[in-house]
């Protein structure tokens, strides 16, 4: 492997990590995101106001 391949591989790895973190954080930005593990609460359930590091959000 040459140096350019190593740099390219490192950049791709960093981009994939960033993309994964971006997708998993959607639930905390107020964007509707539904999957098998992070679904939205049912309409009958009351939403709770919580605070994370001084930033309020509804859950």
N, C-alpha and C positions, 0 to 999 in steps of 0.2 A: 504494500500500500504506500502511496506517496502522501505527501503532506496535504495536498488539496483534497484527497479522499477522506482523510481524517477530519479535516475542518468541515467538509460537507456532511459527514456522518454526525458530527457533534451538533451542527446547526439543525439537522433534521430531527435529532433526538430532542433538542430543546423546543423546537416548534411543536412536536407531538405532545410533549409534556404541557406546554402552554395551552394547546387546544383541549386537552383532557381536563385541565383545571378550569378552563373557561366554560366548558359544557357542564361540569359538575356544580359550578357556582351560579348557574342560571336561576335556581330556585331562590337565591338570596337577592337577586336584582329586580324582583317583581315581574319577571318574565314567566309566562305560563310554560311549564316544562313537566311533562308527564312520562314516567317510565315505570318499570316494574317495582322499583324501590323508592322512588320519590314522587308520589302522586299527590295531587291537591286534596285538601280536606273536603269531605262531603258537605253539601249545602246545609244540612241539618246541624252540623257541628259548628259551635261558635268559634270564631277566630280569636286568637290570643295575641295581645300586644307584648312583644318581647324586645329586649335590647341586647345587642351584641357589640361590645367595645364602644358603647356610647351611641350606637346607631339603632334607632327603633325600626322594627319590622313586624308584620302580622304573620301569624302562623296558625 
